[in-house]
Amino acid sequence: MRKKDKQIINLSEIKNASVVYRKNLRLSSVDFNPDYLDLILDLNKGTKVTLSLGSIDYQKLDSILTLLEDKDIAVHDKQGVQQLLKENKNLFNHFHRKEWTSL
């Protein structure tokens, strides 16, 4: 086990944020690793930081996004993840239907 690095990002450094669900490319039928739910922060200095949200629930995600919006940070959720969680939808089942492609 190794110690994880910590990075502190001031809210004033964040230009915008995006919630993104990405499918895990499974090369085997026995690959049970989860898909990815990330919060991607675009920083003013032109870099991006990806934060894993894991299996976050609606209340926690809503709190994070509300905090960002209250600080006048634009939040993008093109896939409607926040609404799906609000409706208690299973993200895996939703995004693995045929009409969704991996992002």
C-alpha positions as CSV (number, residue, x, y, z in Angstrom):
1,M,0.0,0.0,0.0
2,R,1.2,3.5,-0.7
3,K,0.2,6.8,0.6
4,K,-2.1,8.8,-1.8
5,D,-1.0,12.2,-2.8
6,K,-3.2,15.1,-1.7
7,Q,-3.9,18.2,-3.8
8,I,-5.8,21.2,-2.5
9,I,-7.7,23.1,-5.1
10,N,-9.2,26.5,-4.2
11,L,-12.7,27.0,-5.5
12,S,-11.5,30.3,-7.1
13,E,-9.2,28.1,-9.3
14,I,-12.1,26.2,-10.9
15,K,-13.4,27.5,-14.2
16,N,-16.1,24.8,-14.6
17,A,-17.0,21.3,-13.7
18,S,-18.5,18.3,-15.5
19,V,-20.1,15.1,-14.2
20,V,-19.2,12.2,-16.5
21,Y,-20.2,8.5,-16.5
22,R,-17.8,6.4,-18.5
23,K,-18.2,2.7,-19.2
24,N,-15.4,0.4,-18.2
25,L,-14.1,-1.3,-21.4
26,R,-14.5,-5.0,-20.5
27,L,-12.2,-7.4,-22.3
28,S,-13.5,-10.4,-20.5
29,S,-16.8,-11.8,-19.4
30,V,-15.4,-12.2,-15.9
31,D,-14.3,-8.5,-15.6
32,F,-16.5,-7.2,-12.7
33,N,-14.7,-3.9,-12.3
34,P,-17.1,-1.0,-12.0
35,D,-17.7,1.8,-14.5
36,Y,-16.4,5.3,-13.8
37,L,-18.3,8.2,-12.4
38,D,-16.1,11.3,-12.3
39,L,-16.2,15.0,-11.5
40,I,-13.9,16.7,-13.9
41,L,-12.7,20.1,-12.9
42,D,-11.4,22.5,-15.5
43,L,-8.9,24.9,-13.8
44,N,-8.2,28.5,-14.8
45,K,-4.6,27.5,-15.5
46,G,-5.7,25.2,-18.4
47,T,-5.4,21.9,-16.6
48,K,-8.0,19.3,-15.7
49,V,-8.4,17.4,-12.5
50,T,-10.5,14.2,-12.4
51,L,-12.1,13.2,-9.1
52,S,-13.6,9.8,-8.8
53,L,-17.1,9.9,-7.3
54,G,-17.4,6.1,-7.0
55,S,-20.9,5.1,-6.0
56,I,-22.0,8.5,-4.7
57,D,-25.6,9.0,-3.8
58,Y,-27.9,11.8,-5.0
59,Q,-27.7,13.9,-1.8
60,K,-23.9,14.0,-1.7
61,L,-23.6,14.8,-5.4
62,D,-26.3,17.4,-5.2
63,S,-24.4,19.0,-2.2
64,I,-21.2,19.1,-4.2
65,L,-22.8,20.6,-7.4
66,T,-24.8,23.1,-5.3
67,L,-21.6,24.3,-3.6
68,L,-19.9,24.8,-7.0
69,E,-22.9,26.6,-8.5
70,D,-23.1,28.8,-5.4
71,K,-19.5,29.9,-6.1
72,D,-20.5,30.8,-9.7
73,I,-18.8,27.7,-11.2
74,A,-20.6,26.4,-14.3
75,V,-21.5,22.7,-13.8
76,H,-22.2,20.5,-16.9
77,D,-24.1,17.2,-16.6
78,K,-24.8,16.3,-20.3
79,Q,-25.7,12.8,-19.4
80,G,-28.3,13.7,-16.7
81,V,-26.5,11.7,-14.0
82,Q,-27.8,14.0,-11.2
83,Q,-31.4,13.5,-12.3
84,L,-30.9,9.7,-12.6
85,L,-29.5,9.5,-9.1
86,K,-32.4,11.7,-7.8
87,E,-34.8,9.1,-9.4
88,N,-32.9,6.2,-7.7
89,K,-32.0,4.8,-11.2
90,N,-29.2,2.3,-11.5
91,L,-26.5,4.1,-13.5
92,F,-25.0,0.8,-14.8
93,N,-28.3,-0.4,-16.1
94,H,-29.1,3.0,-17.7
95,F,-25.9,3.5,-19.5
96,H,-25.5,-0.1,-20.7
97,R,-28.6,0.0,-22.8
98,K,-27.9,-0.1,-26.5
99,E,-28.6,3.6,-27.2
100,W,-25.8,4.8,-25.0
101,T,-22.2,4.8,-26.3
102,S,-19.2,5.0,-24.1
103,L,-17.8,8.5,-23.5
